[in-house]
Amino acid sequence: MGRFFRFFVIGFFLAAFISGCVRPPTRSIQTDDQGWAELVEGIRSFEASRYSEAKQRFLRIIASYPGSPLLSEAQWLLARTYDAAGEKPEAIRELRLFLKNYPKSLHEEEARFLLSRLDQPDQKIVAVVWSPLSGWEMEDYLRAFRRRANTVIIPVFNNSPGRSGVFFQASGAPVLADRLREWTETARRMGFRVVAVLPIREMRWATQARPEWRDIRYDPNKQALHSIEKLDLFNTEVKKMVLDLYRELARYPIDGVYISDLSYGSEEGWTPSAIRLYEDLFSESIDPASVAAGSVGRTRDGRGSQFWHWIGWRSRF
């Protein structure tokens, strides 16, 4: 069986369990067992590119098992099958029905992405940037670009000293004002999509509240380490905080997120968390002074081979 089928089995049982807790199936166990067998065969047909056969199986499930937890999976797979078979109008129709009938499905985000790709495949994004700190009212600003752009990019944070925080409801950051939903509604009313901008590393509210979360930079001229106003992404607490923050942002009805400041400078990343991970993985000790000096395997640019080993691992991480 293919990877799609294995992932489906896990996701289906979880969805079926949750659905069963909320609303018991209206059919008998034996009938649902028959529907399950039909669904499995439909997946096999889909994976073997026998799309006509797969469609018939999924359509039979939808017609034969009202109230069953099988229905959401059958309709999602039917939409996927239409898409794979190149039947675009049918795929769009099923995706819209799926999102209407099962708004809390595990496949919701993927369905919305697929619908967007099918429904507006050739629409190019022409974006303008509006900041809540610009002094412009959003509606006045967008009105000036109404005929020239279709997307507005909004920084939903402020990194100013003494007033850092975010403009959406979040548990891991100071909320300056919960305005993102209002801004999104205004932009949509004027025909704009909304993309929110949130940094990964430069979150002043986090580094000021938790100094131990700061990244550490090595200054080769002074041969000294010092902390900087960026987050240590190797710290497990930092990673959890960042992921939670992005999940909270994703709950808003925005069209996308632009992730900024993800890269590390060549002398950054010398935190205990990063060094410990590196040394545990490669069973070799490392410190910024020896790496900068290039004491082992010096290359033509003056860097040591361990420097490139460290940089490569850090970037991949």
N, C-alpha and C positions, 0 to 999 in steps of 0.2 A: 504494500500500500504506500501511496505517496506521502510526502511530508504534510501536504494540505489535509489529507484524511486524518493523520495522527493528531494534528493540532485541532481539527474539528471535533474529534471524539472527546478530548479534554474539555474544550469550550462548550460542547453541547451538553455534557452531563452536568456541568456547573450551571448553565442556563436553565436546564430542565429542573434541577434541584430548586433553584431560586423560584422559578415559575410555579413549581409544585407547592411551595410554601405559601404562595399568595393565592393561587386559584387552582384547585384540584382539577385534573382532566375530566371532561364529561364523558369520555369513552372508557370502555373496559380495558383492563391491563392487556388482555389478549389482542384487542384491536390496536392499541398503541404499539405493542410489540410488532404487529404486522406493518404499521406505519414506519417504525424504526428500521425494519428490514428494507422497506421500500426506499427510505432515505439513504441508507448505506449504499444500495445499488445505484441510486441516482448519483451519489458522489463518485462511485467507481466509473460510471458512464462519463461524468464530467471530466475526470482525470484522464480518461482514455480518449477525450475529444469527441465522444459520441453525443454531441449536443442535442440532437433531436430526441434521442432516447432519454437523456437526462431531463429535458424539459417536460416530457410526458410524465415521468415519474414524479417530479416536483409538483406539477399541476394536479395530479391525482391525489397527492397528499393534501394539498390546499382544499380540494373539493370534498375529500372524504373524512377529514378529521377536525371538524370545528371544535374550538376550545382546547385543542391539544397543544402542549409545549412544542410539538414538532413544527407548528405552523410558521413561527418566526424564522426558523432555520430554512424551511422549505422555500419561503418567499425570498429570503436573502440569496439562497443558492440559485433560485430561478433567475433573479436579476443578474447574478454573476454569469450564468449560462447564456442568457441573451447577449450580454456584453462580449463574452468570448466568441459567440457565433457571429458577431458583427451586426446584430439586430438592434441598432441603436435606439429607435423610438420605443421598442418594447422594453429595453433595459431601463430607459429613463422612466417609463410608466411604472415599472415594478419597483424601482428605487424610491419613487415618490410615495407609492402605496406602503412600502416597507417602513419608511421614516414616519409616515402618518400613523400606521397601525402599531409600530413597536418603537416609540421614541426613546426608550431606555435600554435598547438592545446593546449587547456587547459589540455589535458591528456598526453602531451608529456613526462613529467618526469615519470609518472606512467607507460607509455608504455615502456620507455627505461628500467626501473627497471624490469618489467615483462619479457621483451625480454632477458635481461641479465640472469634472473633466469632460463628461459626455455632453452636458447641456450647453457649455460655453467653451468649446475646444479652441476656438481661434481668437478669443478675446484677449487682447494684449493689455497688460497692466501699465498704465501711465499714472504715476503716483506723485503726490505732493506731501510735504511734511508740515504738520501743524503741531505746535507745542503749546500745552496749557500755560507755559511760562512766557509765551511770546508777547502777551499783551493784546493780541487779536481775539475777538470773539470768533468761535469756531464757524458759526454760520456765515458771518461776513467774509471770513477768509475763504471758505469753500465756494461761496458764490462767485468769487473772482476767477475761480479755476473750473467752473462747472462745465464748460464746453471743451476744456483741454485735458482733463484728467478724470479717472474713474476710481481712484483709490487714494485714501489718505493714510499716511503713516503717522502714528501718534506715540511719542515717548511717554510711557505711563509711569514714569518715575522722576524723582528729583534728587540729584546728588550734591546739591549745594550744602556747604558746611552749615550746621545748625538747623537745617531744614530738609534733611534727606528723608525719603520715604516713597510711597507709591500712591497711585490714584485709583486703586481698585481694592476690594475687600480682601485682605490677606492676613493670615495668622502669624507669618514669619517676618513682617516688616511693619513699620509705622504707617498707618493709613492717613495720608494728608487730607484726602477727600475721596469718597467713593463716587467717582464721576464717569467711569468708563462706560457703563451701560447707557447713561444719558448721551454721551458723545457718540456712541455707536448708533443709537436711534436717530440722532440728528443727521449723521452722515448718510445713513441708509435712506432717510427721507429725501435727501438731496441727490440720491443716485450714486453714492460712493461706497466702495468696500472699505473695510477697516483692518489695518495691520498694526498690531501693538509692538512697540519696541521695549525690550527689557534686557538689561545687561546680565551677564553670567558672573563676572568677577568683580566689577566695580560697583559694589553696593555699600556705600559709605555708612548707611544705617547699621549694617551688620558688622563691619570692621570696627566701628566706634563702640558698639555695644559689647562685642566679643573680640578684644585685641588678639586673643590666642588663635583666632580664625584667619589672621592676616598672613599673606604670603611673605616670603623672605627672599631678598635679592642679595647677591654677592657683588661687591664692588672690587674688581681686580686691582684697581689703582691703590686703594686703601687696604686691600686684603682684609675686608671686614664684611660682616653680614648686617643687614638692617631690614626691619619690616617695612612693608609698603601698603598703601591703601587699596589692596586687591585681595580677593579671597583665595584661600588655599583649597583648590578643588580636590586635593588628595585626602583631605580631612573628611572622614565619613559623616560627621555631623554637618559639615558645610554642604556636602553633596545632597544630604536629605533635605536640608533647608531650601536649597536651590530648586530641587525637583518639586517639593511641595508648593513653592511659590509659583512655578510654572503651571502646575496642575490647577491651582486656584485661578490663575489668569485664564486658563483654557476653558473654564466654566462660563466665561462671558461669551456673548454671541458675536465674537469677532471672526474675521475671515482668515487670519493668519498671525504668526508671531515672527518678528525679526530678532534674531539672537545676535547680539553685538559683543565685542571685546572677549572673544573666546581664546585668542592666542596667548602664548607665553613668550616673553622676551628671553633671549639666550641666557641671561644671567639670573632669571627668576626661577622659582620653584624649589628653593633649598630649604624646605620645611622638614621638621622631624617626620611628619607623616609620609612625605614623598621619599625621603632617604630610607626609611624603614621598609617601605614597600619594595624599593629597588634592591636593597641588600638582601631581603628575604627571597626575592625572586632569582637573583643572579649569583647569590652566595659570594659576593665580593663587596668589600668596604669602599665607600666613596665619600669624598669631601670636596667642597668647592675649590679649595686652595690647590690640591693636587691635580684636579681636573683642569683648572685654569692654567697651571704651570705646564701641563702636557708631559708629565713625567714618564708616561708609558706610551710608546708607539706614536711619537710626534709626526704629524703630517705636514705637508708643504705650507699650509696656512698657519702653522705654529700651534695648532690645537692638537691635543692628545687624542688617541683613539678612544679612550674612555669617555672623553667629552662627547663625541658623536654617538657613542653607545647610550649615554645618559640622555642626550637631547632626543634621539630617536625613540627611546622607550617613553620618555615624558610626553612627547607629542602624540604617540599612539594611544597612550592612556587617556 
